């Protein structure tokens, strides 16, 4: 919520500095999100008088002005129709930045005549919408002074984050009350005028007492709806609200000032009286934001005899909205049930300043006073005659009394506060405290319903920084590690991925239905999604990474290497939620840039993805030497350029390779993309106790022996199958086997290929003899023969 320092001081008599107020707000639980001074952007603009205005020699619609901004006459070319000699306005000299035009002024020739700066309109300075002419100030405005100082624009704007439970601080007065309780000033009570109405009140009634327990209203006739007073427009503009008209601005002002949303109806546009009722199925209303909404049965609305004119407590309708021709109005001051407002606003995906307050719960005891203040402002600034007040229903003002013990501040809050100090704090916040500590919350604090809530109020005002830091008891000796095996695994893999030059990404855990369908569909759909595009829990991490890759590539990156560790959301055999820890990895763009030595740029391929998968599995502690490379990666993957890494035929540890072109098109990605999904939950658990120490390095006592074998094999035989067969020929002696050459062509018959394998042999207690080496070689040849391989001569 935003408000200016001057606005706050209209409710809080204080000499505290801005810094002290900002510190106090955060200290009592009203977190300050930012502070800015709108006048700083206009510091270069000054009050100036037009000394003379002559017709431009080359343009009928331009004038050549002589302007005095305190430094003597300056020549300015101006096209404003109201520019004339004697006018006092706002001048920007060369070098001044004009926010409404997004330009920095400089000396320029306009149609052959030199112009030194410009006279500005309200829209050009972003202080209003006026653009029909330049700003006109009173004749006595001091020429040469800063316009920000003259117009009172140097009022800092404070932006405060209000938690959902603090409905009382959704108005400037409520924030001032908290600061006063914290000792930063004295609260100024709002002045409630006595408005003498004439005759009966307007015809209003209630048919939906659950959604709208109370509906108070007062009519004003014979008014003139013009422009709101300058002070009100300045405050609304400062917090980012656009001034519209006096009637609208009054309701917007009271919403922020006192946390009391109101609505004003143009009586001439109504057919009969107003009724708070439940919407009928299929009813529609065009709201003040220009959009039409179809109402669900049961939503609370305000309607006349013909149509709906207000989505109760959320937004008024356009049909009965006020305009400059409005002469008679009905001012609505109602209380809407917070739960009903929240459900309706959620169903309609419609938010507003009113909804933010009503769904938290406005003060139900402030209806009469709020209506009186609003009516007084309308009468004062618009004129007219007020009717009597109609009070339909009654607001829920009864509050539950809480039995409290001052000792709870120390036992629950950790801070010993004297009982009388606690009483003073609670009473300054509006609580009623009896001699025997029966505490009744004020009507504007529906969030307080127990003794623990009272402790919170005492501690936050007294100062949570005063609560002593007390360490938790610790067992003697070295502390035991608290990270679980899963957390350690995740940490190890994350570090390994980063060390390999991959950038970690954090993406949404929910997707659109179309994105989830591309990876087999989502098993879980959210009942209350943030948006329609984020309603399915992700079945894979790749959609989020692909979207991130697409954004980065379109911003000019030539290579994207992203990884993410998170959960996939599936269903088990019984239909229950099944969350699987997974690492997703995407390689897009160029693996190697073009160069005079390297030649053309090279894109990522399936072998890059396989290398990343094997490296990360090794870092995770998987037995990579025992893994099998198999196909069937899935429909999202490119057939023939993808595969799976399995521990046995059923346990899939990873999928890797190139993604299907149709999938890439759905994500608006050009070119090939390599990817990996590594299933951390499928990794076999390590036997034995967990240790943070590396095993001791114990090199073999004897030197290893390497032997090369070249086999002729069918072209359909995978190298992985042959290597696995060779490695298993003598598990005691063979410690490694790898392919170092594949050849087809001259000397190799059609349908076959030559695969050369380097085999590493490691003796244990004695060196190999020639007979032992021959025996091992025979075993290797025999094992390869079972795969259809023949030793090449």
Beta strands, then each sheet from edge to edge (+ up, - down):
strand 1: 2-4
strand 2: 12-13
strand 3: 31-36
strand 4: 45-55
strand 5: 63-68
strand 6: 73-78
strand 7: 88-92
strand 8: 97-98
strand 9: 103-104
strand 10: 108-110
strand 11: 113-115
strand 12: 118-119
strand 13: 157-161
strand 14: 186-187
strand 15: 204-206
strand 16: 214-221
strand 17: 263-266
strand 18: 274-278
strand 19: 284-286
strand 20: 292-294
strand 21: 300-303
strand 22: 308-311
strand 23: 315-316
strand 24: 329-335
strand 25: 385-393
strand 26: 401-403
strand 27: 432-433
strand 28: 438-440
strand 29: 503-504
strand 30: 510-511
strand 31: 536-537
strand 32: 559-571
strand 33: 577-592
strand 34: 602-603
strand 35: 628-630
strand 36: 637-647
strand 37: 651-659
strand 38: 673-679
strand 39: 705-714
strand 40: 734-743
strand 41: 752-761
strand 42: 790-791
sheet 1: 1+ 13- 3+
sheet 2: 2+ 14-
sheet 3: 6+ 5- 4+ 7- 12+
sheet 4: 8+ 9-
sheet 5: 10+ 11-
sheet 6: 15+ 18+ 21- 22+ 23-
sheet 7: 17+ 24- 16+ 25-
sheet 8: 19+ 20-
sheet 9: 26+ 28- 27+
sheet 10: 29+ 32+ 33- 34+
sheet 11: 29+ 32+ 33- 38+ 37- 36+ 35-
sheet 12: 30+ 31-
sheet 13: 40+ 41- 39+ 42-
end
